[in-house]
Amino acid sequence: MKVLVVGAGPSGLTLALLLAKAGIKTTLLDAAPTIDDRPRAAHYAPSAIRVLKAAGVLEDVRRDGLIPKNMTWRKIDGSVITSITDVAQPGTPDALTVLPLNMLGKVLLRHCEENANVTVLWNKKVVDVGTDGDGKGAWAKVQGEQGEETWTADYICGCDGANSQVRKSLFGNEFPGHTWDAQIIATNVYYPLDKFGYDDINFIIHNEDYYMAAKITNDGLWRVSYGEDTKLTPEEVVAHQPAKYERMLPGNPKPGDYKLLNVGPYRIHQRMAPAFRVGRILLAADAAHLCNPFGGLGLTGGLVDVGGLAECLIGVQNGWAGDEILDKYDEIRREKFQEVINPVSSSNFLRVSATDPGEALVKDEFLMMVEKARTDKETREELDQGVFAVCHDFTQYYNKEKAPKAGARL
């Protein structure tokens, strides 16, 4: 089997490693000249950690990253509403881990470059894809440095992000869902929030100055993502950032009190492609679905997508499953978005931006559960296991007479 992966971001690289470990030759094509070096997301839930472990990179991720302690919801004055202690589940092998996405990308790329079954090619812009007329293969039209090329493979996997050309080749501009009337500003800053009593992960509830503040590196870099007026241009966002920080952060810091590395405004969406499979073409991660960043379900959902897709393709490659297992991938991953990722991430955003902090513990069911879990072991166990709701074991669809026992597959 030959697989072509479009997009050499974290999801595409992870998929390539999972397939390569099973002996599947995989080529990644990316329009960029090199790996994306923007820090972006950073938190990998236990469900995503399992995928990174299967890809063989978890040891490096743990070496370079950190395991956070507490997750806390606060009022704008910093006072605590409620908290989850040891939110990462540090005593388990799947403990939540933090590592900026650009650093994860470098780890994944290094492992891909060391694997003979993976080829990563840059400056290769995919402009169209399709399935062969006989349904037995797929093709991609690619703009390279030497002009247009045609690539062929048994399957093509679109992991090319929110503006996916693979998705557009299948569905045009159809990407059902909605865009929030909100603008999120992601900043990376050195500012000692822990000295003000802040925990490793904090959600500040406020109808105007809501934000998330999380420690993302061992040397004290923090991600502060906050809401801003959608009418502001990118230039106005940058100009307004000092006043926003001074108003909302503890200590009311002025620019000389912190070291700001990045300011990145972006709009947030809840969208899902009409299908994740069309013939020999498959979609995963942001190419397949989008959600707002509060709670990290976009990144986690994307990694869980490719973990499931790899299980399906490996099953087909080894004769443990028929091609129809990819229909199951399409069905189940869309179901997981509709029933878990979309509603939970939407609730996460509304919790911080449209909830009265004074009534959060009597009106918000999730925060009421968090508060109860502080003293009730069964509720805490339910809370901890809830992070696996995005998962699905596709190996259950393997032919049991042909497939090896669990544990010997990846």
BAGU-187552 format. One record per residue (C-alpha): residue number from 0; residue in one letter; x negated, y, z. Coordinates in nm, 3 decimals, decimal comma, padded with zeros to 5 digits, always signed. Each point is the difference from the previous one (the first is absolute). Example, Ala and Ser with C-alpha at 12.3 -4.5 7.8 and 13.67 -1.06 7.14 Angstrom:
# residues 2
node i 0	aa A	px -01,230	py -00,450	pz +00,780 $
node i 1	aa S	px -00,137	py +00,344	pz -00,066 $
***
This chain:
# residues 410
node i 0	aa M	px +00,000	py +00,000	pz +00,000 $
node i 1	aa K	px -00,113	py +00,355	pz -00,080 $
node i 2	aa V	px +00,156	py +00,292	pz +00,186 $
node i 3	aa L	px -00,031	py +00,367	pz -00,087 $
node i 4	aa V	px +00,051	py +00,239	pz +00,291 $
node i 5	aa V	px +00,067	py +00,364	pz -00,088 $
node i 6	aa G	px -00,123	py +00,231	pz +00,277 $
node i 7	aa A	px -00,314	py -00,048	pz +00,207 $
node i 8	aa G	px +00,143	py +00,145	pz +00,318 $
node i 9	aa P	px +00,023	py -00,196	pz +00,325 $
node i 10	aa S	px +00,299	py -00,209	pz -00,109 $
node i 11	aa G	px -00,151	py -00,088	pz -00,338 $
node i 12	aa L	px -00,340	py -00,082	pz +00,148 $
node i 13	aa T	px +00,159	py -00,214	pz +00,273 $
node i 14	aa L	px +00,208	py -00,189	pz -00,255 $
node i 15	aa A	px -00,311	py -00,068	pz -00,208 $
node i 16	aa L	px -00,186	py -00,139	pz +00,301 $
node i 17	aa L	px +00,290	py -00,226	pz +00,098 $
node i 18	aa L	px +00,021	py -00,140	pz -00,354 $
node i 19	aa A	px -00,377	py -00,030	pz -00,036 $
node i 20	aa K	px -00,022	py -00,211	pz +00,315 $
node i 21	aa A	px +00,234	py -00,246	pz -00,174 $
node i 22	aa G	px -00,218	py -00,006	pz -00,311 $
node i 23	aa I	px +00,218	py +00,229	pz -00,212 $
node i 24	aa K	px -00,193	py +00,230	pz -00,234 $
node i 25	aa T	px +00,121	py +00,355	pz +00,058 $
node i 26	aa T	px -00,086	py +00,325	pz -00,178 $
node i 27	aa L	px +00,087	py +00,337	pz +00,151 $
node i 28	aa L	px +00,044	py +00,304	pz -00,225 $
node i 29	aa D	px +00,011	py +00,353	pz +00,142 $
node i 30	aa A	px +00,027	py +00,333	pz -00,180 $
node i 31	aa A	px -00,225	py +00,176	pz +00,251 $
node i 32	aa P	px -00,380	py +00,009	pz -00,029 $
node i 33	aa T	px -00,045	py -00,146	pz +00,347 $
node i 34	aa I	px +00,184	py -00,096	pz +00,317 $
node i 35	aa D	px +00,237	py +00,255	pz +00,159 $
node i 36	aa D	px -00,191	py +00,164	pz +00,285 $
node i 37	aa R	px +00,296	py +00,179	pz +00,165 $
node i 38	aa P	px +00,053	py -00,115	pz +00,363 $
node i 39	aa R	px +00,383	py -00,026	pz -00,028 $
node i 40	aa A	px +00,168	py -00,271	pz +00,213 $
node i 41	aa A	px -00,188	py -00,187	pz +00,269 $
node i 42	aa H	px +00,217	py -00,237	pz +00,208 $
node i 43	aa Y	px +00,033	py -00,370	pz -00,077 $
node i 44	aa A	px +00,279	py -00,175	pz +00,188 $
node i 45	aa P	px -00,043	py -00,365	pz +00,108 $
node i 46	aa S	px +00,191	py -00,114	pz -00,310 $
node i 47	aa A	px -00,258	py +00,175	pz -00,223 $
node i 48	aa I	px -00,288	py -00,125	pz +00,213 $
node i 49	aa R	px +00,097	py -00,356	pz -00,090 $
node i 50	aa V	px -00,036	py +00,084	pz -00,369 $
node i 51	aa L	px -00,339	py +00,168	pz +00,052 $
node i 52	aa K	px -00,115	py -00,308	pz +00,191 $
node i 53	aa A	px +00,112	py -00,228	pz -00,286 $
node i 54	aa A	px -00,194	py +00,224	pz -00,240 $
node i 55	aa G	px -00,315	py -00,054	pz +00,207 $
node i 56	aa V	px -00,059	py +00,362	pz +00,102 $
node i 57	aa L	px +00,138	py +00,020	pz +00,353 $
node i 58	aa E	px -00,337	py -00,036	pz +00,169 $
node i 59	aa D	px -00,130	py +00,306	pz -00,187 $
node i 60	aa V	px +00,321	py +00,194	pz +00,067 $
node i 61	aa R	px -00,027	py -00,070	pz +00,372 $
node i 62	aa R	px -00,368	py +00,091	pz +00,003 $
node i 63	aa D	px +00,060	py +00,339	pz -00,162 $
node i 64	aa G	px +00,343	py +00,077	pz +00,148 $
node i 65	aa L	px +00,161	py +00,034	pz +00,340 $
node i 66	aa I	px +00,284	py -00,164	pz +00,189 $
node i 67	aa P	px +00,223	py +00,271	pz +00,149 $
node i 68	aa K	px +00,145	py -00,016	pz +00,349 $
node i 69	aa N	px +00,330	py +00,180	pz +00,058 $
node i 70	aa M	px +00,267	py +00,143	pz -00,230 $
node i 71	aa T	px +00,195	py +00,287	pz +00,154 $
node i 72	aa W	px +00,297	py +00,219	pz -00,096 $
node i 73	aa R	px -00,023	py +00,354	pz +00,138 $
node i 74	aa K	px +00,178	py +00,331	pz +00,017 $
node i 75	aa I	px -00,165	py +00,301	pz -00,163 $
node i 76	aa D	px -00,150	py +00,101	pz +00,337 $
node i 77	aa G	px -00,182	py -00,335	pz +00,012 $
node i 78	aa S	px +00,214	py -00,154	pz +00,272 $
node i 79	aa V	px +00,066	py -00,371	pz -00,040 $
node i 80	aa I	px +00,340	py -00,133	pz -00,110 $
node i 81	aa T	px -00,100	py -00,366	pz -00,006 $
node i 82	aa S	px -00,296	py -00,215	pz -00,097 $
node i 83	aa I	px -00,112	py -00,346	pz -00,112 $
node i 84	aa T	px -00,311	py -00,103	pz +00,188 $
node i 85	aa D	px -00,253	py -00,213	pz -00,189 $
node i 86	aa V	px +00,208	py +00,042	pz -00,315 $
node i 87	aa A	px -00,262	py -00,180	pz -00,211 $
node i 88	aa Q	px +00,058	py -00,329	pz +00,188 $
node i 89	aa P	px -00,378	py -00,014	pz +00,069 $
node i 90	aa G	px +00,009	py -00,351	pz +00,146 $
node i 91	aa T	px +00,110	py -00,151	pz -00,330 $
node i 92	aa P	px -00,202	py -00,078	pz -00,315 $
node i 93	aa D	px +00,237	py +00,219	pz -00,204 $
node i 94	aa A	px -00,054	py +00,315	pz +00,208 $
node i 95	aa L	px +00,088	py +00,327	pz -00,177 $
node i 96	aa T	px -00,318	py +00,161	pz -00,129 $
node i 97	aa V	px -00,080	py +00,353	pz -00,114 $
node i 98	aa L	px -00,235	py +00,077	pz -00,288 $
node i 99	aa P	px +00,042	py +00,287	pz -00,248 $
node i 100	aa L	px +00,109	py -00,131	pz -00,339 $
node i 101	aa N	px -00,308	py +00,131	pz -00,179 $
node i 102	aa M	px -00,218	py -00,205	pz +00,236 $
node i 103	aa L	px +00,215	py -00,309	pz -00,053 $
node i 104	aa G	px -00,030	py +00,052	pz -00,375 $
node i 105	aa K	px -00,380	py -00,010	pz +00,022 $
node i 106	aa V	px +00,013	py -00,323	pz +00,200 $
node i 107	aa L	px +00,238	py -00,161	pz -00,249 $
node i 108	aa L	px -00,200	py +00,118	pz -00,301 $
node i 109	aa R	px -00,323	py -00,139	pz +00,140 $
node i 110	aa H	px +00,162	py -00,340	pz +00,051 $
node i 111	aa C	px +00,143	py +00,009	pz -00,354 $
node i 112	aa E	px -00,338	py +00,087	pz -00,149 $
node i 113	aa E	px -00,153	py -00,296	pz +00,184 $
node i 114	aa N	px +00,262	py -00,244	pz -00,132 $
node i 115	aa A	px -00,066	py -00,158	pz -00,341 $
node i 116	aa N	px +00,374	py -00,042	pz -00,061 $
node i 117	aa V	px +00,067	py +00,376	pz +00,016 $
node i 118	aa T	px -00,088	py +00,266	pz -00,256 $
node i 119	aa V	px +00,068	py +00,367	pz +00,078 $
node i 120	aa L	px -00,002	py +00,244	pz -00,291 $
node i 121	aa W	px +00,032	py +00,379	pz +00,031 $
node i 122	aa N	px +00,107	py +00,261	pz -00,257 $
node i 123	aa K	px +00,258	py -00,244	pz -00,137 $
node i 124	aa K	px +00,336	py +00,172	pz -00,027 $
node i 125	aa V	px +00,289	py -00,238	pz -00,061 $
node i 126	aa V	px +00,256	py +00,169	pz -00,227 $
node i 127	aa D	px +00,242	py -00,287	pz -00,065 $
node i 128	aa V	px +00,068	py -00,360	pz +00,100 $
node i 129	aa G	px +00,227	py -00,280	pz -00,113 $
node i 130	aa T	px +00,068	py -00,372	pz -00,014 $
node i 131	aa D	px -00,087	py -00,203	pz -00,310 $
node i 132	aa G	px +00,287	py -00,096	pz -00,227 $
node i 133	aa D	px -00,027	py -00,365	pz +00,098 $
node i 134	aa G	px +00,003	py +00,092	pz +00,370 $
node i 135	aa K	px -00,328	py -00,179	pz +00,062 $
node i 136	aa G	px -00,228	py +00,296	pz +00,062 $
node i 137	aa A	px -00,025	py +00,376	pz +00,046 $
node i 138	aa W	px -00,182	py +00,288	pz -00,166 $
node i 139	aa A	px -00,116	py +00,348	pz +00,097 $
node i 140	aa K	px -00,092	py +00,293	pz -00,222 $
node i 141	aa V	px -00,298	py +00,175	pz +00,157 $
node i 142	aa Q	px -00,171	py +00,331	pz -00,073 $
node i 143	aa G	px -00,370	py -00,046	pz +00,063 $
node i 144	aa E	px -00,312	py +00,201	pz -00,072 $
node i 145	aa Q	px -00,022	py -00,171	pz -00,341 $
node i 146	aa G	px +00,366	py +00,059	pz -00,094 $
node i 147	aa E	px +00,309	py -00,218	pz +00,031 $
node i 148	aa E	px -00,039	py -00,364	pz +00,096 $
node i 149	aa T	px +00,243	py -00,288	pz +00,040 $
node i 150	aa W	px -00,041	py -00,225	pz +00,301 $
node i 151	aa T	px +00,177	py -00,332	pz +00,051 $
node i 152	aa A	px +00,063	py -00,213	pz +00,306 $
node i 153	aa D	px +00,236	py -00,262	pz +00,136 $
node i 154	aa Y	px +00,146	py +00,261	pz +00,236 $
node i 155	aa I	px -00,036	py +00,375	pz +00,050 $
node i 156	aa C	px +00,047	py +00,145	pz +00,349 $
node i 157	aa G	px +00,074	py +00,371	pz +00,032 $
node i 158	aa C	px -00,165	py +00,133	pz +00,316 $
node i 159	aa D	px -00,051	py +00,344	pz -00,151 $
node i 160	aa G	px +00,174	py +00,213	pz +00,259 $
node i 161	aa A	px +00,295	py +00,236	pz +00,019 $
node i 162	aa N	px -00,046	py +00,127	pz -00,357 $
node i 163	aa S	px -00,042	py -00,354	pz -00,133 $
node i 164	aa Q	px -00,030	py -00,022	pz -00,379 $
node i 165	aa V	px +00,082	py -00,370	pz +00,025 $
node i 166	aa R	px +00,335	py +00,084	pz +00,162 $
node i 167	aa K	px +00,065	py +00,276	pz -00,254 $
node i 168	aa S	px -00,073	py -00,242	pz -00,286 $
node i 169	aa L	px +00,270	py -00,226	pz +00,139 $
node i 170	aa F	px +00,261	py +00,251	pz +00,116 $
node i 171	aa G	px -00,093	py +00,343	pz -00,132 $
node i 172	aa N	px +00,069	py +00,264	pz +00,265 $
node i 173	aa E	px +00,254	py -00,221	pz +00,179 $
node i 174	aa F	px -00,112	py -00,024	pz +00,363 $
node i 175	aa P	px +00,320	py -00,005	pz +00,210 $
node i 176	aa G	px +00,010	py +00,167	pz +00,341 $
node i 177	aa H	px -00,043	py +00,351	pz +00,132 $
node i 178	aa T	px -00,255	py +00,265	pz +00,086 $
node i 179	aa W	px +00,020	py +00,149	pz +00,348 $
node i 180	aa D	px +00,055	py +00,372	pz +00,038 $
node i 181	aa A	px -00,331	py +00,014	pz +00,183 $
node i 182	aa Q	px -00,367	py +00,054	pz -00,067 $
node i 183	aa I	px -00,262	py -00,184	pz +00,205 $
node i 184	aa I	px -00,345	py +00,147	pz +00,051 $
node i 185	aa A	px -00,267	py -00,260	pz +00,075 $
node i 186	aa T	px -00,306	py +00,145	pz +00,172 $
node i 187	aa N	px -00,314	py -00,158	pz +00,137 $
node i 188	aa V	px -00,158	py +00,188	pz +00,285 $
node i 189	aa Y	px -00,255	py -00,025	pz +00,277 $
node i 190	aa Y	px +00,182	py +00,137	pz +00,302 $
node i 191	aa P	px -00,004	py -00,170	pz +00,344 $
node i 192	aa L	px +00,372	py -00,078	pz +00,034 $
node i 193	aa D	px -00,084	py -00,272	pz +00,252 $
node i 194	aa K	px -00,124	py +00,267	pz +00,240 $
node i 195	aa F	px +00,357	py +00,131	pz +00,011 $
node i 196	aa G	px +00,130	py -00,342	pz +00,103 $
node i 197	aa Y	px +00,099	py -00,112	pz -00,348 $
node i 198	aa D	px -00,006	py -00,373	pz -00,071 $
node i 199	aa D	px -00,149	py -00,166	pz -00,308 $
node i 200	aa I	px +00,333	py +00,030	pz -00,189 $
node i 201	aa N	px +00,249	py +00,280	pz +00,069 $
node i 202	aa F	px +00,331	py +00,104	pz -00,156 $
node i 203	aa I	px +00,119	py +00,348	pz +00,091 $
node i 204	aa I	px +00,377	py +00,046	pz -00,032 $
node i 205	aa H	px +00,112	py +00,346	pz -00,108 $
node i 206	aa N	px +00,238	py +00,127	pz -00,267 $
node i 207	aa E	px -00,261	py +00,234	pz -00,149 $
node i 208	aa D	px -00,344	py -00,081	pz +00,140 $
node i 209	aa Y	px +00,020	py -00,380	pz -00,006 $
node i 210	aa Y	px -00,327	py -00,181	pz -00,059 $
node i 211	aa M	px -00,200	py -00,317	pz +00,044 $
node i 212	aa A	px -00,346	py +00,009	pz +00,157 $
node i 213	aa A	px -00,214	py -00,312	pz -00,004 $
node i 214	aa K	px -00,366	py -00,073	pz +00,060 $
node i 215	aa I	px -00,135	py -00,165	pz -00,317 $
node i 216	aa T	px -00,375	py -00,043	pz +00,054 $
node i 217	aa N	px -00,227	py -00,092	pz +00,287 $
node i 218	aa D	px -00,182	py +00,334	pz -00,022 $
node i 219	aa G	px +00,315	py +00,197	pz +00,086 $
node i 220	aa L	px +00,162	py +00,089	pz -00,333 $
node i 221	aa W	px +00,377	py +00,050	pz +00,029 $
node i 222	aa R	px +00,273	py -00,016	pz -00,260 $
node i 223	aa V	px +00,258	py +00,271	pz +00,062 $
node i 224	aa S	px +00,296	py -00,019	pz -00,240 $
node i 225	aa Y	px +00,270	py +00,263	pz +00,039 $
node i 226	aa G	px +00,311	py +00,129	pz -00,171 $
node i 227	aa E	px -00,003	py +00,324	pz -00,195 $
node i 228	aa D	px +00,245	py +00,218	pz -00,191 $
node i 229	aa T	px +00,057	py -00,147	pz -00,347 $
node i 230	aa K	px +00,004	py +00,349	pz -00,149 $
node i 231	aa L	px -00,370	py +00,051	pz +00,076 $
node i 232	aa T	px -00,248	py -00,049	pz -00,284 $
node i 233	aa P	px -00,317	py -00,205	pz +00,064 $
node i 234	aa E	px -00,195	py +00,323	pz +00,036 $
node i 235	aa E	px +00,253	py +00,135	pz +00,252 $
node i 236	aa V	px -00,013	py -00,330	pz +00,192 $
node i 237	aa V	px -00,378	py +00,033	pz +00,039 $
node i 238	aa A	px +00,032	py +00,364	pz +00,102 $
node i 239	aa H	px +00,268	py -00,084	pz +00,258 $
node i 240	aa Q	px -00,186	py -00,296	pz +00,153 $
node i 241	aa P	px -00,190	py +00,199	pz +00,270 $
node i 242	aa A	px +00,322	py +00,158	pz +00,130 $
node i 243	aa K	px +00,175	py -00,337	pz -00,004 $
node i 244	aa Y	px -00,280	py -00,166	pz +00,197 $
node i 245	aa E	px -00,012	py +00,283	pz +00,253 $
node i 246	aa R	px +00,373	py -00,020	pz +00,056 $
node i 247	aa M	px +00,047	py -00,375	pz +00,024 $
node i 248	aa L	px -00,321	py -00,164	pz +00,127 $
node i 249	aa P	px -00,089	py -00,017	pz +00,370 $
node i 250	aa G	px -00,242	py +00,272	pz +00,103 $
node i 251	aa N	px +00,132	py +00,228	pz -00,279 $
node i 252	aa P	px -00,330	py -00,026	pz -00,188 $
node i 253	aa K	px -00,140	py +00,261	pz -00,234 $
node i 254	aa P	px -00,210	py -00,098	pz -00,305 $
node i 255	aa G	px -00,324	py +00,026	pz +00,196 $
node i 256	aa D	px +00,126	py -00,262	pz +00,246 $
node i 257	aa Y	px +00,012	py -00,287	pz -00,250 $
node i 258	aa K	px -00,169	py -00,135	pz -00,312 $
node i 259	aa L	px +00,250	py -00,047	pz -00,280 $
node i 260	aa L	px -00,098	py -00,245	pz -00,275 $
node i 261	aa N	px +00,310	py -00,029	pz -00,219 $
node i 262	aa V	px +00,339	py +00,159	pz -00,062 $
node i 263	aa G	px +00,222	py -00,200	pz -00,234 $
node i 264	aa P	px +00,366	py +00,091	pz -00,066 $
node i 265	aa Y	px +00,234	py -00,253	pz -00,159 $
node i 266	aa R	px +00,369	py -00,073	pz -00,041 $
node i 267	aa I	px +00,150	py -00,315	pz +00,149 $
node i 268	aa H	px +00,235	py -00,249	pz -00,161 $
node i 269	aa Q	px +00,209	py -00,312	pz +00,056 $
node i 270	aa R	px +00,006	py -00,183	pz -00,333 $
node i 271	aa M	px -00,003	py -00,354	pz -00,140 $
node i 272	aa A	px -00,051	py -00,126	pz -00,356 $
node i 273	aa P	px +00,298	py -00,181	pz -00,159 $
node i 274	aa A	px -00,202	py -00,324	pz -00,001 $
node i 275	aa F	px -00,346	py -00,114	pz +00,110 $
node i 276	aa R	px -00,019	py -00,255	pz -00,282 $
node i 277	aa V	px +00,069	py +00,033	pz -00,372 $
node i 278	aa G	px -00,128	py -00,302	pz -00,191 $
node i 279	aa R	px -00,372	py -00,028	pz +00,061 $
node i 280	aa I	px -00,025	py +00,348	pz +00,156 $
node i 281	aa L	px +00,015	py +00,046	pz +00,378 $
node i 282	aa L	px +00,008	py +00,305	pz +00,227 $
node i 283	aa A	px -00,130	py +00,039	pz +00,354 $
node i 284	aa A	px -00,062	py +00,265	pz +00,267 $
node i 285	aa D	px +00,058	py +00,367	pz -00,096 $
node i 286	aa A	px +00,056	py -00,095	pz -00,364 $
node i 287	aa A	px +00,303	py -00,197	pz +00,121 $
node i 288	aa H	px +00,132	py +00,211	pz +00,287 $
node i 289	aa L	px -00,062	py +00,318	pz +00,198 $
node i 290	aa C	px +00,083	py +00,107	pz +00,353 $
node i 291	aa N	px -00,094	py +00,287	pz +00,228 $
node i 292	aa P	px -00,323	py -00,048	pz +00,203 $
node i 293	aa F	px +00,143	py +00,004	pz +00,354 $
node i 294	aa G	px -00,065	py -00,347	pz +00,139 $
node i 295	aa G	px -00,246	py -00,106	pz -00,271 $
node i 296	aa L	px +00,245	py -00,226	pz -00,182 $
node i 297	aa G	px -00,113	py +00,108	pz -00,346 $
node i 298	aa L	px -00,354	py -00,124	pz +00,048 $
node i 299	aa T	px +00,102	py -00,306	pz +00,200 $
node i 300	aa G	px +00,281	py -00,087	pz -00,240 $
node i 301	aa G	px -00,237	py +00,025	pz -00,295 $
node i 302	aa L	px -00,253	py -00,238	pz +00,150 $
node i 303	aa V	px +00,272	py -00,245	pz +00,097 $
node i 304	aa D	px +00,130	py +00,022	pz -00,359 $
node i 305	aa V	px -00,332	py -00,110	pz -00,147 $
node i 306	aa G	px -00,039	py -00,270	pz +00,263 $
node i 307	aa G	px +00,330	py -00,149	pz -00,112 $
node i 308	aa L	px -00,074	py +00,050	pz -00,369 $
node i 309	aa A	px -00,332	py -00,181	pz +00,042 $
node i 310	aa E	px +00,174	py -00,295	pz +00,165 $
node i 311	aa C	px +00,235	py -00,022	pz -00,299 $
node i 312	aa L	px -00,270	py +00,025	pz -00,267 $
node i 313	aa I	px -00,222	py -00,249	pz +00,182 $
node i 314	aa G	px +00,294	py -00,239	pz +00,014 $
node i 315	aa V	px +00,050	py +00,031	pz -00,376 $
node i 316	aa Q	px -00,373	py -00,033	pz -00,072 $
node i 317	aa N	px -00,032	py -00,323	pz +00,197 $
node i 318	aa G	px +00,323	py -00,158	pz -00,118 $
node i 319	aa W	px +00,154	py +00,024	pz +00,346 $
node i 320	aa A	px +00,284	py +00,217	pz -00,128 $
node i 321	aa G	px +00,164	py +00,087	pz -00,328 $
node i 322	aa D	px -00,001	py +00,347	pz -00,156 $
node i 323	aa E	px +00,342	py +00,059	pz +00,159 $
node i 324	aa I	px -00,170	py +00,060	pz +00,337 $
node i 325	aa L	px -00,075	py +00,346	pz -00,139 $
node i 326	aa D	px +00,374	py +00,063	pz -00,015 $
node i 327	aa K	px -00,001	py -00,072	pz +00,373 $
node i 328	aa Y	px -00,274	py +00,259	pz +00,043 $
node i 329	aa D	px +00,217	py +00,254	pz -00,182 $
node i 330	aa E	px +00,310	py -00,088	pz +00,201 $
node i 331	aa I	px -00,156	py -00,020	pz +00,347 $
node i 332	aa R	px -00,232	py +00,299	pz -00,019 $
node i 333	aa R	px +00,283	py +00,224	pz -00,123 $
node i 334	aa E	px +00,215	py -00,137	pz +00,281 $
node i 335	aa K	px -00,272	py +00,082	pz +00,254 $
node i 336	aa F	px -00,015	py +00,357	pz -00,127 $
node i 337	aa Q	px +00,377	py +00,044	pz +00,014 $
node i 338	aa E	px +00,052	py -00,166	pz +00,338 $
node i 339	aa V	px -00,319	py +00,090	pz +00,189 $
node i 340	aa I	px -00,240	py +00,251	pz -00,155 $
node i 341	aa N	px +00,251	py +00,253	pz -00,130 $
node i 342	aa P	px +00,231	py +00,021	pz +00,306 $
node i 343	aa V	px -00,278	py -00,023	pz +00,259 $
node i 344	aa S	px -00,225	py +00,259	pz -00,164 $
node i 345	aa S	px +00,299	py +00,231	pz -00,051 $
node i 346	aa S	px +00,090	py -00,031	pz +00,367 $
node i 347	aa N	px -00,363	py +00,067	pz +00,095 $
node i 348	aa F	px +00,005	py +00,329	pz -00,191 $
node i 349	aa L	px +00,339	py +00,111	pz +00,129 $
node i 350	aa R	px -00,106	py -00,088	pz +00,353 $
node i 351	aa V	px -00,276	py +00,260	pz +00,000 $
node i 352	aa S	px +00,162	py +00,262	pz -00,222 $
node i 353	aa A	px +00,372	py -00,006	pz +00,081 $
node i 354	aa T	px +00,036	py -00,128	pz +00,357 $
node i 355	aa D	px +00,061	py +00,205	pz +00,313 $
node i 356	aa P	px -00,302	py -00,094	pz +00,215 $
node i 357	aa G	px +00,202	py +00,063	pz +00,314 $
node i 358	aa E	px +00,252	py -00,268	pz -00,098 $
node i 359	aa A	px -00,231	py -00,245	pz -00,176 $
node i 360	aa L	px +00,012	py -00,260	pz +00,279 $
node i 361	aa V	px +00,379	py -00,010	pz +00,002 $
node i 362	aa K	px +00,075	py +00,034	pz -00,373 $
node i 363	aa D	px -00,288	py -00,163	pz -00,188 $
node i 364	aa E	px +00,039	py -00,379	pz +00,022 $
node i 365	aa F	px -00,362	py -00,074	pz -00,090 $
node i 366	aa L	px -00,143	py +00,235	pz +00,264 $
node i 367	aa M	px +00,245	py -00,144	pz +00,252 $
node i 368	aa M	px -00,145	py -00,343	pz -00,087 $
node i 369	aa V	px -00,354	py +00,132	pz +00,039 $
node i 370	aa E	px +00,086	py +00,138	pz +00,344 $
node i 371	aa K	px +00,158	py -00,329	pz +00,106 $
node i 372	aa A	px -00,303	py -00,194	pz -00,124 $
node i 373	aa R	px -00,216	py +00,183	pz +00,252 $
node i 374	aa T	px +00,145	py -00,218	pz +00,276 $
node i 375	aa D	px +00,177	py -00,287	pz -00,179 $
node i 376	aa K	px -00,225	py -00,275	pz -00,144 $
node i 377	aa E	px +00,261	py -00,145	pz -00,235 $
node i 378	aa T	px +00,067	py +00,339	pz -00,156 $
node i 379	aa R	px -00,373	py +00,060	pz -00,038 $
node i 380	aa E	px -00,037	py -00,337	pz -00,174 $
node i 381	aa E	px +00,285	py +00,092	pz -00,235 $
node i 382	aa L	px -00,169	py +00,334	pz -00,070 $
node i 383	aa D	px -00,335	py -00,167	pz -00,072 $
node i 384	aa Q	px +00,150	py -00,262	pz -00,231 $
node i 385	aa G	px +00,197	py +00,261	pz -00,190 $
node i 386	aa V	px -00,315	py +00,105	pz -00,189 $
node i 387	aa F	px +00,016	py -00,329	pz -00,193 $
node i 388	aa A	px +00,347	py +00,069	pz -00,142 $
node i 389	aa V	px -00,161	py +00,109	pz -00,330 $
node i 390	aa C	px -00,162	py -00,341	pz -00,046 $
node i 391	aa H	px +00,115	py -00,303	pz -00,198 $
node i 392	aa D	px -00,172	py -00,335	pz -00,052 $
node i 393	aa F	px +00,017	py -00,080	pz -00,371 $
node i 394	aa T	px -00,182	py -00,329	pz +00,046 $
node i 395	aa Q	px +00,329	py -00,145	pz +00,124 $
node i 396	aa Y	px +00,104	py -00,012	pz -00,367 $
node i 397	aa Y	px -00,296	py -00,220	pz -00,097 $
node i 398	aa N	px +00,067	py -00,358	pz -00,106 $
node i 399	aa K	px -00,069	py -00,179	pz +00,329 $
node i 400	aa E	px -00,121	py -00,313	pz -00,178 $
node i 401	aa K	px -00,262	py +00,191	pz -00,199 $
node i 402	aa A	px -00,113	py +00,277	pz +00,233 $
node i 403	aa P	px -00,257	py -00,053	pz +00,279 $
node i 404	aa K	px +00,104	py +00,058	pz +00,356 $
node i 405	aa A	px +00,012	py +00,353	pz +00,139 $
node i 406	aa G	px -00,340	py +00,140	pz +00,086 $
node i 407	aa A	px -00,175	py -00,146	pz -00,303 $
node i 408	aa R	px +00,154	py +00,228	pz -00,262 $
node i 409	aa L	px -00,175	py +00,337	pz +00,018 $
***
